Amino acid sequence: MPVTRADVARLATHTHKEPAEFLELRAASEVDLSGEPESLAELPGGDRLVVLRQREGGCVFLEAEADGTESCRVHEARPLSCRAYPFDRPERPAEVVGVHPAALCPPETGHLAVVQHGGPTASAWATVVLGRDRELREHAEWLAGFNRGQRLRRRLGKRQRGPEEFLRLLAHPGSAVLGENAADAAQVASAEQVQMDEQRVELMKR
């Protein structure tokens, strides 16, 4: 299950665990990212997607119940993509909310969550889907800034942030990344200006 920065912060607060304990990074070749290239983080080992860690073929937060079913240990803080399932964006303007194209839980989970009579309304589900999409956009914007910083560091010959540092930043976001990016960008711009000035001097000598 791919997660956003907001998901990670909620899970870290709820479980009192470091992100590396419940997250893993998957290579782009291991996942289907059709139409979602902005979800990848540029790391020294290659582009990676952050997802919930798997344990015995299922989510790390699934635990067995006495009746043979499985339940989520972080239900109150579960990622918004889990919270919205099986609903998705509406396909037609007249629809309040859509349904996920493959709205069946994997067989190994032992159950399928369905809408019960008297449960949340379609409008309530639509609100959850909208919240999920908003957090996805915010996550993509943050990742874009992180990736710009990685490219700037590479140009300056600096050490790029590794997987461990990336996962920590997900749970503890701040202005440090943007501040460092601005400083690195200024350094690159200064170096490029010096190079342009030197080239101009050389042309004037000819």
Secondary structure, DSSP 8 states (H G I E B T S, - for coil): -B--HHHHHHHHHHHT--GGGTEEEEEGGGS--TT-GGG-EEETTEEEEEEE-EETTEETTEEE-TTS-EEETTGGG--HHHHHTTEE--SSTT-S-EE-TT----GGG-------TTS--HHHHHHHHHHHHHHHHHHHHHHHHHHHHHHHHHHHT-----HHHHHHHHHS--SHHHHHHHHHHHHHHHHHHHHHHHHHHHHHH-
